[in-house]
Amino acid sequence: MSDLKIQVIDIDESKFNRAELKPFVFPSLTILNGTVASGKSTVCSNFIRITEPIFDGNVILISPTIKNDPILLKLIDDEIILEYYEEYSNSLLQNILKIISEDPDEKSKYLIVFDDILSQLPKTNTRDARWFDSFISTYRHGGNMSGAREGSISLLFSTQYYNELTPTLKLNCSYLCLLGKYSIKRLTYFGELFGVFTSESGSIEDFIRVYNEAKEGNVYNFLMLDLRKIRALRNFEQILYERKN
């Protein structure tokens, strides 16, 4: 009789091309969610600064509002951004992936930042939408047979409207940052989805309690949910909850 036990496959872990910079593991997909004036640009800028040891300046920014955002403009003025674009299209992303695939350095890693581009994404149930979803679901492996190396691409999405993210984006999210102030109705909604990341009970009440704890001390403090390790943090620093094995 065959052995039905699931066994660990012995492979060279370096082939996954992972990198860790606490609290993050890359490649990853991070979502910053918050209303206007919630601090998204500030957190985005700090994320880029903090992860500089990983991406080493290989940051590509796509933002239709960049000319009106002094924080993002400062990133360009300080030459922290490798390239920036004001309009999104699949053709643009395909060209970006082609450039990444041609990088001769096997250890190079790239961060692609999508700032408030949801209105520019392809309409659902179209060929372009299917291509974009395929890219999101395969970005860890280089994205859509682009030729980019395994683990070379990480993504950051900054948006006001979590509900308007595609299902594929939500499913592939590694880190979700909830910025600004939310109504009880919205907190209840997030608590139903993510309660298990803030307490053993997974209750909405515990989610709201941890959210309020994350916000203590500064209006710009935020709750970050680590959807891989099942834990909740205040900003990028303090662990408020971590599931026990």
N, C-alpha and C positions, 0 to 999 in steps of 0.2 A: 504494500500500500504506500502511495506517495506521501511525503511529509507535507502537511497542509499549513505548517507554522510559517508565518511571515518572517523572513530573515533579512537582516541588514545587508545591503549590497556594499561590498568593499570597493570603493573607488577613490581616485585622487581628488580630495576636497578642493584643491587649488583650482581645478577646472571650473568651479562655480564662480570664481573671480569675485568672491565676497570681500567686503571690507567693513570693519566696525569702528565707529566713533560714538561712544556712549552719549545718549541712549539709543543711537541709530545703528541699524545694520543695512548695508547697501549691497545690491540694488534695492530700491524701495520706491513706493509711490506715496507721497504726502499730500494731504488735502488741508488747506487753510480755509475755514468757513467762518464768515462773519459779515455783519452789515457794514454800511459805509461808516468810516471813522472808528472802526473796531480795532485798528492796529494791524491789519493784514500786511500792508507794505512794510511796516517796521519789522514784523516777525519774518517776513520773506527775506528782507535785507539781512537780518541777523542769522537766519538759516544759512544763507549763502556764505556769510562771514565765518560761521562756526564750522561749516563743512569744507572750508578751503583746503585743509590737509588732504581731503579725499579727492576733490575735483580739480584742485590746482589751477583755478582760473577757467576751466572748461565749462562755463555756464552760458547757456543760450536762453534768452528771454523773449517771449512772445507776449505783447501787451498792447491792445488797441488804445489804452489810455496813458501810455508811458509819458507822452509830452505834457500831461497835466499832473504828473505825480513826481514831486520834487525828490522823494526818497528813492524811487527807482532811477530817476535821472542822475542822482548822485552816484549810483552804482556804475553808470556809464561814464560819467565825468572822471571817476576815480579808476577807470579801466579795470573794474572788477568783472565786468561782463565781456565774454568773448565776442558774441554777436547778439544783436537785438532786432526784432521785427515788430511792426505795428499791426499786421494782419495775419491771421492764421488761414492756411489751406493745407489739404493733404499733400499737394505738390511741394509746398514749402517743407513740410515735415519729411517727405521722402528725400528731398535734397539734403536736409540736415543729417539724416541717417546715412546717406551716401558719403558725406564728408567724414562722419564719425568712423565709418567702416574703412576709410582710407588712412586713418591714423596709424602710423607704423609702430607706435608704442603699445605693446600688448597690455600694459598695466594702466593705460589711460582710462579715466572715467569721466562721464559727462552728466551734467544736470540740465534738463530742459524744464524751464519754468513757463507755465501757461497761466497768465494773469487775466482773469475776467474775459475769457474767450468763448464762453458757452454759446453766446449768440452767433458766433462764427463757425461753430462746429457743423458738420454735415447733418442734414435732416434725417430723422430716423427712418429705418427701412429702405435706405438707398444703398447703392454700391459703395459710395464714399463713406457712409456711416458704418457699414460692415468692415471696410478696410480699417477705419479708425479704431473700432472695437477690437479688431484682430491685433492691431499694434499694441493697444493697452494690455491685452491678455498675454502678449509675448514680449513685452519690453525687457523683461529680465534676461531673455535669451538673445537680445539684440534687436528684436522687433521686426516681425513680418518678413523674414528671409532677406533682410536688408544687407546682410554681410557683416553687420556690426558684431563685435565679440560678445560672448556670454558675460553678463554682469557689468557691461560697460555703460549702461544707461540707467539713470534714475530720473524720476519725474516729480514735479511739484505743481499742484493746481491750487490757485487762489480764487475763491468764488464767494459771492453773496448768497447763492441759492443752492443749498445741498440737494433739494428735491429735484432740481433740473439736471443734476449729474446723471450720466448714463448708468444703467445697471452694471455694466462692465467696469466702469470706473469705481463704483462703490465696492464691488466684489474684490477688486484688486488693490484696494487701499491698504497701505501698511500702517500709516499714522494719520490720525484725524485730529486736527486742532480746532477747538471751538472757541472763537474769539468774540469779545464784546459781551453784550448783555442779551439774554434770551427771555422771552415770556415763559410763564409756567406751561402754557400750551406747547411751545416748542421744546422745552425741557422734557415734558412728558413724552413727546414724540421721540426725542433722542434717547430717553430712558428706556422706552420700549425696545429700541433697536440695540442699545449698547449697555444696558444695565449689567450684563455679565462681565463687563470690563471694569466695573467699579466696586463690586462686592460679591461675596459668595452667594448671597441670596439672589442677586440680579434684579432687585426690585427697583421700580421707578423712584421710590423715596430715597433709596441709598444713592442712586445716580445723582439726584438733585443735591443731596447732602455733599457728595464728593465734588460736584461742580461748584457749589458755594465755597467749599473749602479751598478749591483751586483759585478762586477769585479773591480770597482774603488778602488784604494788605495793599492791593494796587488794582485800580480799575482795569489796567491793561494786562493783568495776569490772565492766564487762560488754562483750559483743561486740554491736555493731550492724551488721546487714547492710543496705546500701542496695541494694534489689532493682531500682531503676531505673538507677542509674549503675554497677552491678556493682562494688561496693567494700565493704570491711570497715573498721570503725572501733572504736577503744577509746572507750567511752562516746559522747558526741556530738562529740568533739573531734579525736582523733588518727587520721588515716588509716593503716591498717596494710597495706592492699592496694587497688589500683585497677587495673582492667583497662585495658590499653593499647588504643587504637583500631586 
